[in-house]
Amino acid sequence: MKTTAAKTQASLTIPAGKFKATCLQLLDRSAQGETITITKRGKVVGRLVPPAIEEPSEFRPLWGRMRGKIHILGDIVSPDFEAWGMTDPRKKNGK
């Protein structure tokens, strides 16, 4: 899956205190393409950038992905007591 940078529409510089108070609205603005620079005492301490745009790749469902690649040999449901060195508890008197 390829990712490309989102096109930025505008840029905003905001103090950390105001960012803290309006965080949810600023996240929405960033999701719409705006880059937000966060400052503390006039120095840049962070930048909120729009998410990268994911280009869809060829869809392959998980279910059935291994079809034809796995072959089951023998019974995989019944226990193999002989291989485990046990007697079958379902048989009476060891018969």
N, C-alpha and C positions, 0 to 999 in steps of 0.2 A: 504494500500500500504506500503510495507516494504522498508526501506532505509538502505543501507549498505555503509560503507566508501569505497571510491575508493582506489585502490592500488596505492601507491605513487611510482613513478619511481626515482625521484631525489629531491634534496633540494637545494635551492639557497638563499643566503643572499644578500640583496641589500640595499643601502642607500635610504632614502625617496626621495631625489632629483632625483636620477636615476629612481626610481619607477615612479615618476610623469612624467618624460620625456618619459618613455617606457611602460606606463600603458597598452595600448592595446595589445602589443606583450606579455607582462607578463600574461595578462588574457588568451590569447590563450595557452600559455605554461601550465598554471594552469589547463585549461580545458583538457589538454592531460595527466594530472596526476602529474604534478610537484608541490611541495609545495614551496612557496616563502615567506621568512622571510624578513620583512621590518624593517630597523633600522634607528634611528635618534641619531647622536652623539654616535654611538656604542651601544645604548640600543635598545632592541627590542620594537617596537611600534605597530607592527601588523603582521599578518600572512595571506597569501592568500593560501587557501587550495583548492584542487580539489572538485568539487561538489559530493555529495553522489549519488550513483547509485540507481535509483528507479527500483525496481523489479515490473513488471506489475502484477496487481491483476486481478481478474475476471472482464471483461468488461461488464458494464451494461449501455446501452444507456438511455439517459434521456427521449426520446420520448417513450411514452407507458408504462413507469415504473409503473404508478398507474392504469393501465388497470384492470378492474374487482373489484377495491376497492372503486370506487365512483359510487353512484347511484343518478341520477337526478330524482326528483319527481316533476312533474308538469311542467308548462311552465316557462322557465327561461329567455325568450326573451321579452315577452310582459310586459308592466308596470302594476302594480297592484294599480290602482288609489284609490280603496276603502281602502286598507291597509294604504295608505298614507294620507287618509282623503281628497281626492280631487275628483272632478268630471272629467269625461273623456272629455278632450277638443276636441276630435274627433267627439263627439256626439253633435248634434245641439239642442239647447233649453233644455238641460239636459235629453234628451230621451235616 
